[in-house]
Amino acid sequence: MYGSNSGRGLRVTACAAATGAALLLAGCSSDSEDKAGKDTAARQQPKAIDPYWVNPDGNAAEQVVEYTGDGDDGNAALIEKIAAQPVGEWIGPENAEEQARGYTEAAAEVDREALLVLYNVPHRDCGQFSKGGAADGDAYRGWVDQVAKGIGDRRATVVLEPDAVLHLVDGCTPQEFHEERYDLLKGAVERLKQQPATTVYLDAGNAGWQSPDTLFEPLRRAGIDAADGFSVNVSNFFPTDVSQEFGKKLSAKVGNKPFVIDTSRNGNGPYTGGDPSENWCNPPGRALGEPPTVKTGDPLVKAYLWIKRPGESDGDCKGGPKAGEWYPEYALELARNAT
């Protein structure tokens, strides 16, 4: 459902190329390092409001440069609404340690925190547009271990496996994979929490799932007790107030754990036209939601985050490219409709 939103929008320096990973790292020369540091620092949001790292080389930032170069200042200004905000960095299956190190080092260099998304559990997305994941349990454990090593002692917030628990509850994931998935998710939480400055939010689906009573026990089996909290509305469109109500009901069932809400595309709420089974996939008429912030006005809601990267496709539906690829027309629509 989400796509692997990694592998693009990262500056490759000679140093990074030597590791085989396309990562934003400090430049190899003092001149390039000074320039990169100044440019990156200038792009960050005020730390007290939004402490997460803005990637100056993400897809949206590249699109702004392209539009500006073409003299299209109007569209450049629209896409800047996305480029100016921190978004989740989805760790890909290859070179996971190098990716996690690159993102967290770049964030630390400007005194910010990396926002990472792990989306690689075996049998993910029930065979839909973002099907795939690690080949087996051992491969997944090794991948999570690489991510943890890459994070090291730097500050990072990790959103763990969007929809992985929900798809156990709704019957989408075949029964024979359930026990392994619970074990993998619990193990991932425990491994990531060995890093001294890592916050972990286990994903808990969205407000379209109207039965929190059926989710809390699966969340416990998946390791919520050891996690810092949970995430809701990842890559979805439910309004913030609806997501907050859903999260609070669920929180009461899991020891009052706090949660974060993905507000990246929920400005106009869910799409209700067309085929209900694909209303989540590049739906028309949607809008950017509240900008990322830790100032939510509610102690249980730790942050509004843009976990889904606005402007990247949900899948090859409604004229969009495959999941995770940059979709400029959709990005413009999201920005144009934002209030």
C-alpha positions in Angstrom: 0.0 0.0 0.0 2.8 2.4 0.7 5.8 1.7 -1.5 9.4 1.8 -0.5 10.1 5.5 -0.5 13.8 5.3 -0.6 16.7 5.3 -3.0 16.2 8.8 -4.4 16.8 12.4 -3.2 20.1 11.8 -1.5 23.3 13.6 -2.5 26.1 11.1 -3.4 29.6 12.4 -2.5 32.8 10.7 -3.4 33.0 9.5 0.2 29.5 8.0 0.1 30.1 6.4 -3.2 33.0 4.5 -1.7 30.6 2.7 0.6 28.2 1.8 -2.3 25.3 3.7 -0.7 23.6 6.9 -2.1 23.6 8.8 1.2 23.7 12.4 2.3 27.0 12.6 4.1 29.3 15.5 5.0 31.4 16.6 1.9 34.9 15.4 1.4 36.4 18.8 1.2 36.1 21.7 3.6 34.5 24.0 1.0 31.8 21.5 0.1 31.2 20.6 3.7 30.7 24.2 4.7 28.3 24.9 1.8 26.3 21.7 2.4 26.1 22.4 6.2 24.9 26.0 5.6 22.3 25.0 3.0 21.0 22.2 5.1 20.8 24.2 8.3 18.9 27.0 6.5 16.2 24.5 5.4 15.3 23.3 8.9 12.1 24.2 10.8 12.3 25.8 14.2 13.6 23.0 16.5 11.1 23.7 19.4 8.2 23.2 17.0 9.5 20.6 14.7 12.7 18.9 15.7 12.9 16.5 12.7 15.4 16.8 9.8 14.4 18.3 6.5 16.2 16.5 3.7 17.5 19.2 1.4 17.8 16.7 -1.5 14.5 14.9 -1.3 12.2 14.5 -4.3 10.2 17.6 -3.6 13.3 19.7 -3.2 14.6 18.4 -6.6 11.2 19.3 -8.1 11.4 22.8 -6.8 14.8 23.2 -8.4 13.5 21.9 -11.7 10.4 24.1 -11.8 12.5 27.2 -10.8 15.0 26.4 -13.6 12.1 26.3 -16.0 10.9 29.6 -14.8 7.7 28.0 -13.4 7.7 30.0 -10.1 4.0 29.2 -9.4 4.5 25.4 -9.3 7.8 25.8 -7.6 6.1 27.7 -4.7 3.4 25.0 -4.5 6.0 22.1 -4.2 8.0 24.2 -1.7 5.1 23.5 0.7 6.3 19.9 0.7 10.0 20.5 0.3 10.1 22.7 3.4 8.8 20.0 5.8 10.5 16.9 7.2 9.1 13.7 5.9 9.8 10.0 6.7 12.8 8.4 5.2 11.8 4.9 4.2 14.8 2.5 4.6 15.2 0.3 1.6 16.2 -3.4 1.7 19.8 -2.9 0.5 22.6 -1.3 2.4 20.3 -0.6 5.4 23.1 0.2 7.8 24.6 2.8 5.4 21.2 4.3 4.8 20.4 4.7 8.5 23.8 6.0 9.2 23.6 8.6 6.4 20.2 9.9 7.5 21.0 10.1 11.2 24.4 11.7 10.6 22.9 14.3 8.3 20.3 15.1 10.9 22.7 15.2 13.8 25.0 17.6 11.8 22.2 20.3 12.0 21.0 19.3 15.4 17.9 17.6 14.3 16.4 14.1 14.6 15.9 11.6 11.8 12.4 10.3 11.1 12.8 6.7 9.7 10.2 4.3 8.5 10.8 0.5 8.4 8.6 -1.3 5.9 10.1 -4.6 5.0 8.3 -7.3 7.0 7.9 -10.6 5.1 4.6 -10.9 3.1 3.8 -7.2 3.5 0.8 -5.5 2.0 -1.1 -8.8 1.3 0.0 -8.9 -2.4 -1.2 -5.4 -3.2 0.8 -2.6 -4.9 3.6 -2.7 -2.3 3.9 -6.4 -1.9 7.2 -7.9 -1.0 9.4 -7.5 2.1 12.3 -9.5 3.4 12.7 -13.0 2.1 12.2 -14.6 5.5 12.4 -14.1 9.2 16.1 -14.4 9.4 16.6 -11.9 6.6 14.3 -9.5 8.4 16.1 -9.8 11.7 19.4 -9.1 10.0 18.0 -6.1 8.2 16.6 -4.6 11.5 20.0 -5.2 13.1 21.7 -3.3 10.3 19.3 -0.4 10.7 19.9 -0.3 14.5 23.7 -0.3 14.0 23.4 2.5 11.4 21.4 4.6 13.9 24.0 4.1 16.6 23.7 6.6 19.5 22.2 9.4 17.3 18.6 10.6 17.7 16.0 8.9 15.6 12.3 8.2 15.6 11.3 5.0 13.9 7.8 4.2 12.7 7.7 0.4 12.6 6.0 -1.5 9.8 2.8 0.3 8.7 -0.2 -1.9 8.6 1.7 -5.0 9.7 -0.4 -5.5 12.8 -3.7 -4.4 11.2 -3.3 -6.9 8.4 -3.0 -9.7 11.1 -6.3 -8.6 12.6 -8.3 -8.1 9.4 -7.4 -11.5 8.0 -5.5 -10.1 5.0 -2.2 -11.8 6.0 -2.6 -15.6 5.9 -2.8 -17.4 9.2 0.3 -19.4 8.7 2.4 -16.2 8.9 0.9 -14.7 12.0 3.1 -16.2 14.7 6.3 -15.4 12.9 5.1 -11.8 12.3 4.3 -11.2 15.9 7.8 -12.5 16.8 9.5 -10.4 14.2 7.7 -7.2 15.2 8.4 -7.8 18.9 12.0 -8.5 18.2 12.3 -5.4 16.0 11.0 -3.2 18.8 13.4 -4.8 21.3 16.4 -4.5 19.0 15.8 -0.9 18.1 15.2 0.1 21.7 18.8 -1.1 22.5 19.9 2.2 20.8 20.1 4.9 23.5 18.4 7.7 21.6 15.9 5.8 19.4 12.1 6.3 19.8 9.9 3.5 18.4 6.3 3.8 17.3 4.6 0.5 16.4 2.0 1.1 13.7 -1.6 0.6 14.7 -3.5 1.2 11.5 -6.1 4.0 11.1 -9.5 5.3 12.1 -11.2 3.3 9.4 -10.7 0.4 11.7 -13.6 1.0 14.1 -12.8 -1.6 16.7 -9.8 -0.7 18.9 -10.9 -3.5 21.2 -9.7 -6.0 18.6 -6.3 -4.3 18.2 -4.9 -3.9 21.6 -4.1 -7.6 22.3 -2.4 -8.0 18.8 -0.4 -4.8 19.6 0.8 -6.3 22.9 1.8 -9.5 21.1 3.8 -7.3 18.6 5.7 -5.5 21.4 3.8 -2.3 22.2 4.8 -2.6 25.9 8.5 -2.1 25.0 7.8 0.5 22.3 7.5 4.3 23.1 4.0 4.4 21.5 2.2 3.8 18.3 1.4 5.5 15.0 -2.0 6.0 13.3 -3.2 7.1 9.8 0.1 6.3 8.0 -0.4 7.0 4.3 -4.1 7.4 4.9 -6.5 10.3 4.8 -8.6 10.4 8.0 -8.9 13.9 9.5 -6.7 14.7 12.4 -9.5 15.0 15.0 -10.9 11.6 13.9 -7.4 10.0 14.1 -6.9 11.5 17.5 -10.1 10.1 18.8 -9.2 6.7 17.5 -5.7 6.9 19.0 -7.0 7.8 22.4 -9.4 4.9 22.5 -6.6 2.6 21.6 -4.2 4.2 24.0 -6.5 3.5 26.9 -6.2 -0.2 26.0 -2.4 -0.3 25.9 -1.4 1.4 29.1 -2.0 5.0 27.9 0.8 4.9 25.4 1.2 8.1 23.4 0.9 8.1 19.7 1.8 10.1 16.5 -0.6 10.9 13.6 0.4 11.0 10.0 -1.1 14.3 8.7 0.7 14.3 5.3 -2.4 14.0 3.1 -5.4 14.3 5.4 -6.4 17.9 4.6 -9.6 17.0 2.8 -10.3 13.7 4.6 -10.8 10.4 2.8 -12.0 10.0 -0.8 -15.5 8.4 -1.0 -15.9 8.1 -4.8 -15.0 5.3 -7.1 -14.1 1.8 -6.2 -14.1 1.6 -2.3 -11.4 -1.1 -2.4 -9.0 1.5 -4.0 -10.1 4.7 -2.3 -6.7 4.9 -0.6 -4.7 4.7 -3.9 -3.8 8.1 -5.3 -7.3 9.4 -4.6 -8.2 12.7 -6.3 -9.0 16.0 -4.6 -6.9 15.3 -1.5 -4.8 17.9 0.3 -1.8 18.3 2.5 -2.7 18.2 6.2 -1.3 20.0 9.2 2.4 20.7 9.0 4.6 18.4 11.1 4.9 19.6 14.7 5.4 18.4 18.3 3.1 21.2 19.5 -0.2 19.2 19.2 -1.9 20.6 22.4 -2.5 17.1 23.7 0.1 15.2 25.8 -1.0 11.9 24.4 -0.4 13.0 20.8 3.4 13.3 20.6 3.5 14.7 17.1 1.8 15.3 13.8 4.2 13.8 11.3 4.5 13.5 7.5 5.3 9.8 7.5 4.1 9.2 4.0 6.1 11.4 1.7 3.5 13.6 -0.1 3.8 13.4 -3.8 5.0 9.9 -4.0 2.6 7.4 -5.6 0.5 4.8 -3.7 0.7 2.5 -6.7 0.1 2.2 -10.5 -3.6 3.2 -10.2 -5.5 6.3 -11.4 -2.7 7.1 -13.8 0.1 7.1 -11.2 3.5 5.4 -11.4 4.4 2.4 -9.3 4.3 2.6 -5.5 6.9 4.9 -4.0 7.8 6.8 -7.2 7.6 10.6 -7.4 4.3 11.7 -8.9 4.6 15.5 -9.6 1.0 16.0 -10.8 -0.3 14.5 -7.6 2.1 16.5 -5.5 0.9 19.7 -7.1 -2.8 18.7 -6.4 -2.0 18.1 -2.8 -0.3 21.4 -2.4 -2.8 23.3 -4.4 -5.7 22.0 -2.3 -4.0 22.7 1.0 -5.4 25.5 3.2 
